[in-house]
Every structure is written in C-alpha cells, then in structure tokens.
Amino acid sequence: VLLTLFSAFTNNPLNLAVKAPTSEGKAYNVINIAKFFPTEDVIILGSASPTSLIHDSKAILVDKDLNPIEDKLIEISQAIQEANKEEKKRLIQKREEILRDARYLVDLRNKALIFLEEPNHELWRKLRPILSHDQEFIEYRITDKSKSGRFRVKNVIIRGFPAVIYCTTRVEELGIEDELKSRFISVTTERKPEKYSQALEILSRWKMFGDLTMHQELEDDLIRDLILRIIKRVKTISNSRRILLPCFDEVLKSHLLKFHSGIILRRAKEITKLVELYTLIHAESRPKIKIDNVEYVLATMEDYTAVFKLLEGKDAFIEPYLLSLYEEIQKILNELGFATLKDIHEQLLKSGLTYTQTYLRSCLQALVSAGLIDKSKSEEDRRVN
C-alpha cells in the first residue's frame, strides 16, 4: 500500500488490489497509511460511479483548450445583474457560447484513487485506458442532475494516470474483467492468530486510554513529515533523473522463468516499476553516475532483495487462491506432459482435492491468462476442447 501511494508521484504509478473477507482490516490498513499523505492528493471513494468521481475529485470547468473558465463565468453573471436590457442579452449569449464548449476536467496526475467498496462497473469500463496507461486524456459523457432536479449531460475529461488501490471482499477473484485484472498487483491480508490478538490489544488500549495521546500526535507528525520529504524527492528525481538497474536481466530471468506467454512482459514491467520505486525512495543513499552530464541513480542488491522479499512466498501478480492449485496442476503436467480438463480433474480427485469441472475450467483459464500454463486444441478429439 505504501509503495503504491508513493508511486502516484511518479510518471508510471502502480495499481493495487487489496483482497480480504469482511472485517479483516483491508480498508483500515489502507486508510491508516493514506492518512499520512497530503489530503489533496488522495481521493477516497465508497461505491463509486462516474458521477461521484467528478464530484469527489473536485473537477473544474474548462474550455476546449482546457483553460479554467469558472472565474470568467462568475464575472459574466455579476455583469448580467448590473447590465441594461441590451447588454444583458449580449452577455447571456456570450455565457451560452462559453458553456457550449465547456467540459469538466478531472486531473488525476500525482493522485491516488482509493476504492473502499466495489466500484460501479461502468466506472471500471471508463477507467480502463487510464489503468492501462494507454491514454493520458479520456473524454466521455455522463448524466447528472441539475439544482432544479432536471437531468443534464456533462462532458468530462480525465487527465493523467493515478495510482489506484481497490479494496474488495472477492478473495477468489477480482470483480473485474480479465483484461483489467492483469493491470493490478494483487495482495491479501494475513489471517494469523497473532494478528487478531494484536487487534484486540489495540482496541482495548484505545478504550482505556483514548484515541490519541500527545505521544501519538508527535509520532504521526514525524511520519507525515518524513513522507512529505520522500514525496518531494520522488517527484524531483522522477522528473529530472533516471534510474539504472545493473544486472537486472539476470534478476528478471531467475524470477520469471515459470511464465510461458507474452504476459511475462507485463510482469517484468511491474517488477521493474517496484524496483525503480524502491530505488527512488532510497535515492539519497544510492550510488550515482553521470553520463553526458545526465545523472543516473543506480539500484543496488538491497533494492532487488527488498522487492523480491515483498513478493516472497506469493506472486503478487496472480490471484493468491490459484497458487496452490497451480502447484498441483504443475505436478500433473510434469508427470503426463499434457492433460485434458478431465485428466486434471481425475488426478486432483485422487489427491483429495474436490473441484467441480466448471470451477476447475475457470481456474485453468485464469492460469492460461496469467501465462503460467499453455492451452492448445486437440486435433484428434475435438470433444475434449
């Protein structure tokens, strides 16, 4: 969560899905980390729709060249009140001409979007180019109510790529289409007895001693000050310097050998972003070189180790529920060379794993989409396809 929020201030932010059942603390963790970041840079949304995004992100009214026009419209409205009949008619016409080409601009550069609940499906669809970092500007129309209660159409432009954090109770799969799933790093909260014990202790202390003490306030201020200094550093370096990753080809190969499809390129890009971000945050203590008067910050083994430790024991780019199943399927494929859905289903039953064929088919398709296994059609027996 912390790395994703810092990534908002780079030119290539991360998208993170935080998954856990109800009452496991996913939203609590996100909110309590986000509170240390500037409030103007963090947009926290509940069950969001395209309309709520505009209202909550403080969209501004602009002309076709994206110049703000709200002050100009206020001046014209004030002038109308004082004008004579002829002048008033001219000013009203001028205002209508300005509004004809007006649109709302939502500037998401250096912003973090946090969805605490399942977003509106229509919003996911409209945000797809932004999550994919395909288009810096997207434009669409929404229907909204005016002050009089009438419905009106608004033209909206979304600019820039925000860091996106998506909280969901869908532990087995994200409630978004496959094309969008691959744009998210996926993590789940830990479910350990120690976690619940610590949560009870924090709750009891809070009830005994109150929400905030002077010590806590001072500690929060220190954390907030540190984060602001890191944000400033990340912004400065990401705009003026470059990051070099020595020996990164060998590092990537060792981590991505298990993938078989073109998805490997996307995973490599995401891992690269994590390493670059970690290096940016620690840039003051990293070696630097100059080439043709351009300064480069060098990643070190400490940066590689930190990122892969973060991913240790799981693959943050694959649905967590798939990992254990993938290991079982890999054993079957290693033994048989290739297998049909029926073969895999039967072998899993022998191991005591009871999956329906329908559920297993969806899991296999997810593993194919993730690039972990290959799928091909049988030319000999089309019934197994």
Rosetta blueprint (number, residue, H / E / L):
1 V L
2 L H
3 L H
4 T H
5 L H
6 F H
7 S H
8 A L
9 F L
10 T L
11 N L
12 N L
13 P L
14 L L
15 N E
16 L E
17 A E
18 V E
19 K E
20 A L
21 P L
22 T L
23 S L
24 E L
25 G L
26 K H
27 A H
28 Y H
29 N H
30 V H
31 I H
32 N H
33 I H
34 A H
35 K L
36 F L
37 F L
38 P L
39 T H
40 E H
41 D H
42 V E
43 I E
44 I E
45 L E
46 G L
47 S L
48 A L
49 S L
50 P H
51 T H
52 S H
53 L H
54 I H
55 H H
56 D H
57 S L
58 K L
59 A L
60 I E
61 L E
62 V E
63 D L
64 K L
65 D L
66 L L
67 N L
68 P E
69 I L
70 E H
71 D H
72 K H
73 L H
74 I H
75 E H
76 I H
77 S H
78 Q H
79 A H
80 I H
81 Q H
82 E H
83 A L
84 N L
85 K H
86 E H
87 E H
88 K H
89 K H
90 R H
91 L H
92 I H
93 Q H
94 K H
95 R H
96 E H
97 E H
98 I H
99 L H
100 R H
101 D L
102 A L
103 R E
104 Y E
105 L E
106 V E
107 D E
108 L L
109 R L
110 N L
111 K L
112 A E
113 L E
114 I E
115 F E
116 L L
117 E L
118 E L
119 P L
120 N L
121 H H
122 E H
123 L H
124 W H
125 R H
126 K H
127 L H
128 R H
129 P H
130 I H
131 L H
132 S L
133 H L
134 D L
135 Q L
136 E L
137 F E
138 I E
139 E E
140 Y E
141 R E
142 I E
143 T E
144 D E
145 K E
146 S L
147 K L
148 S L
149 G L
150 R L
151 F E
152 R E
153 V E
154 K E
155 N E
156 V E
157 I E
158 I E
159 R E
160 G L
161 F L
162 P L
163 A E
164 V E
165 I E
166 Y E
167 C E
168 T E
169 T L
170 R L
171 V L
172 E L
173 E L
174 L L
175 G L
176 I L
177 E L
178 D H
179 E H
180 L H
181 K H
182 S L
183 R L
184 F L
185 I E
186 S E
187 V E
188 T E
189 T L
190 E L
191 R L
192 K L
193 P H
194 E H
195 K H
196 Y H
197 S H
198 Q H
199 A H
200 L H
201 E H
202 I H
203 L H
204 S H
205 R H
206 W H
207 K H
208 M H
209 F H
210 G L
211 D L
212 L L
213 T L
214 M H
215 H H
216 Q H
217 E H
218 L H
219 E H
220 D H
221 D H
222 L H
223 I H
224 R H
225 D H
226 L H
227 I H
228 L H
229 R H
230 I H
231 I H
232 K H
233 R H
234 V H
235 K H
236 T H
237 I H
238 S H
239 N H
240 S H
241 R L
242 R E
243 I E
244 L E
245 L L
246 P L
247 C L
248 F H
249 D H
250 E H
251 V H
252 L H
253 K H
254 S H
255 H H
256 L H
257 L L
258 K L
259 F L
260 H L
261 S L
262 G L
263 I H
264 I H
265 L H
266 R H
267 R H
268 A H
269 K H
270 E H
271 I H
272 T H
273 K H
274 L H
275 V H
276 E H
277 L H
278 Y H
279 T H
280 L H
281 I H
282 H L
283 A H
284 E H
285 S H
286 R L
287 P L
288 K E
289 I E
290 K E
291 I E
292 D L
293 N L
294 V E
295 E E
296 Y E
297 V E
298 L E
299 A L
300 T L
301 M H
302 E H
303 D H
304 Y H
305 T H
306 A H
307 V H
308 F H
309 K H
310 L H
311 L L
312 E L
313 G L
314 K L
315 D L
316 A L
317 F L
318 I L
319 E L
320 P H
321 Y H
322 L H
323 L H
324 S H
325 L H
326 Y H
327 E H
328 E H
329 I H
330 Q H
331 K H
332 I H
333 L H
334 N H
335 E H
336 L H
337 G L
338 F L
339 A L
340 T L
341 L H
342 K H
343 D H
344 I H
345 H H
346 E H
347 Q H
348 L H
349 L H
350 K H
351 S L
352 G L
353 L L
354 T L
355 Y L
356 T L
357 Q H
358 T H
359 Y H
360 L H
361 R H
362 S H
363 C H
364 L H
365 Q H
366 A H
367 L H
368 V H
369 S H
370 A L
371 G L
372 L L
373 I L
374 D L
375 K L
376 S L
377 K L
378 S L
379 E L
380 E L
381 D L
382 R H
383 R H
384 V H
385 N L
